[in-house]
Every structure is written in structure tokens, then in C-alpha cells.
Amino acid sequence: MGESPHDGNFAGDGLIFADGTVSPKLMEVKACYRNIDIKELDLSKGEFKIINKHLFQSLHQYKLVWTVEEDGDILESGVQLLEAAAQTEQLVTLDYQKDKFNSAKEQVITLQVVYKKQPFWLSQIMKSHLNNFSFLLFLQKKSQMVNYK
């Protein structure tokens, strides 16, 4: 019997399962609701656009932490300060040395937006799940960087 009308779907298709484990849908919702986004402009020059989708908050409390890995080994890393005002964009150029890349290996650039100073309410577990972006690269024989998606 139960409620009527209904679609007959009582599968419990929530974001977190009854036993407390996270459904993959939660990661999708998190990505859709995030207030900071990153778009690649020119990977060969290390150019990215940081998009602040906050309505009233600038990005002054955040920093961009980046790493370049080649076949799992970290080649380079750095930190870029973020200052974009609410509902604006900031262009950043990462100073990685593409001439060090081995064309026979895979390179991955990982960008993380993290707090400069961790708020008291943010647990260590949550800290590792803020905003992570990865871009897969490799150098062709002609020293051109190509983005794979």
C-alpha cells in the first residue's frame, strides 16, 4: 500500500548509504556545487584560469598548490596565492620546467585549492577533499604539450 501516487522506487538511492559509506554520486554533487573552478588555458605555458563562483567571498583565504608528476614521481611543485574577488576570474601561470619532461613518460599536473590557514571547523579528513583538479599531459617528439581528456 503506502503513499500514492509514487514511482515505486524505494531503493534508497541517496548520497550516503545506510551503512555510512559514501556513494559515488556524492563526489558528483560536490563537483557540481563547488564554488571554485579551474580551466586550462595553455598547458604548454602553464596558464590556467581560476573561476571564483562565490557570490560574496574573495579567494584571499585560499592558495593554489600544484605538483607535476612524471610516471608517479614528483618533478616540481609550487604555491600560487589566490586573490580573485567574488564572481570574477584570476589568470595564473605556473612556472614548471617543461624542458625537463621525458617524452616517453606520462606527466600529470595536479592543482589543489586549499585554505592558507585551516579553519577550526575543518577536520583533517575534510581537508583532503576540498578542490582537486588533475590534468594529464605528455610531450610529443616535437616538444609540444598535448592535453588528454
C-alpha positions in Angstrom: 0.0 0.0 0.0 1.9 3.1 1.2 1.7 6.5 -0.3 0.1 7.1 -3.6 0.9 8.2 -6.2 4.6 7.3 -6.3 7.1 5.9 -8.7 7.6 2.6 -6.9 11.4 3.3 -6.4 12.2 2.6 -2.7 15.9 1.6 -3.4 17.4 4.2 -1.0 19.3 5.9 -3.8 20.8 8.6 -1.6 24.3 10.2 -1.5 25.3 8.1 1.6 24.3 4.5 2.0 22.6 3.2 5.1 25.9 1.8 6.5 27.5 5.3 6.3 29.7 4.6 3.2 29.8 7.3 0.5 28.0 6.8 -2.8 29.9 7.8 -5.9 27.1 10.3 -6.5 28.4 12.4 -3.6 31.6 13.2 -5.5 29.5 14.3 -8.5 27.3 16.5 -6.3 30.4 18.0 -4.6 31.9 18.9 -8.1 28.6 20.5 -9.2 28.3 22.6 -6.0 31.9 23.7 -5.7 32.4 27.5 -5.7 35.9 27.4 -7.3 36.7 26.0 -10.7 39.9 25.8 -12.7 40.1 25.8 -16.5 43.2 25.2 -18.5 44.2 27.9 -21.0 47.6 26.8 -22.3 49.2 23.8 -20.7 52.5 24.3 -22.6 52.8 27.7 -20.9 51.3 26.6 -17.5 48.4 29.0 -17.9 45.2 28.4 -16.0 42.0 30.4 -15.2 40.7 30.3 -11.6 37.0 31.0 -11.5 35.5 32.2 -8.3 31.8 31.3 -8.2 31.3 32.6 -4.7 28.6 35.3 -4.6 30.2 37.5 -1.9 33.6 36.0 -0.9 37.0 36.6 -2.5 39.7 33.9 -2.7 42.2 35.7 -0.5 41.9 32.9 2.2 42.9 30.2 -0.3 46.1 29.2 -2.1 46.7 27.0 -5.1 49.1 24.2 -4.5 50.4 22.4 -7.6 52.6 19.4 -8.4 53.9 18.0 -11.7 54.5 14.2 -11.6 56.1 12.1 -14.2 55.2 8.4 -14.0 54.3 8.9 -10.4 57.5 10.8 -9.3 57.2 14.4 -8.3 59.3 16.6 -10.6 58.2 20.0 -9.4 55.7 21.7 -7.1 54.8 25.2 -6.0 52.2 27.5 -4.4 50.3 30.4 -6.0 48.3 32.9 -3.9 44.7 33.4 -5.0 43.0 36.9 -4.8 40.0 36.8 -7.2 37.1 38.8 -6.0 33.6 37.3 -5.8 32.2 36.3 -9.2 35.5 37.1 -11.0 38.3 35.1 -12.6 42.1 35.1 -12.0 44.7 34.1 -14.5 47.7 32.2 -13.1 50.8 31.0 -14.7 52.6 28.0 -13.2 56.4 28.1 -13.5 57.0 24.4 -14.3 60.0 23.4 -16.5 58.5 21.5 -19.4 62.0 21.0 -20.9 62.6 18.5 -18.0 59.8 16.3 -19.2 60.6 13.0 -20.8 58.6 12.4 -23.9 58.4 8.7 -23.3 56.7 9.2 -19.9 53.3 10.5 -18.7 53.1 13.8 -16.9 50.2 14.8 -14.6 49.7 18.3 -13.2 47.6 18.3 -10.0 46.1 21.6 -8.8 44.6 21.8 -5.3 42.8 24.8 -3.8 43.4 24.8 -0.1 43.0 27.2 2.8 46.0 29.3 3.7 45.1 28.8 7.4 42.9 25.8 8.2 39.7 26.9 9.9 38.9 25.4 13.3 35.9 23.5 11.9 37.7 21.8 9.1 38.8 18.3 10.0 41.9 16.5 8.6 39.6 14.2 6.7 37.7 17.0 5.0 40.9 18.9 4.3 42.0 16.3 1.8 38.7 16.5 -0.1 38.3 20.2 -0.9 39.0 21.1 -4.5 41.4 18.9 -6.5 41.9 19.1 -10.3 44.2 17.0 -12.4 45.4 17.5 -16.0 47.1 14.6 -17.9 49.9 15.7 -20.2 52.7 14.3 -22.3 55.3 15.8 -24.5 55.3 14.8 -28.1 58.6 14.4 -30.0 58.3 17.9 -31.3 58.2 19.3 -27.7 54.6 20.2 -28.0 52.4 19.6 -24.9 49.1 17.9 -25.6 46.2 17.6 -23.2 44.3 14.3 -22.9 40.8 14.2 -21.6 
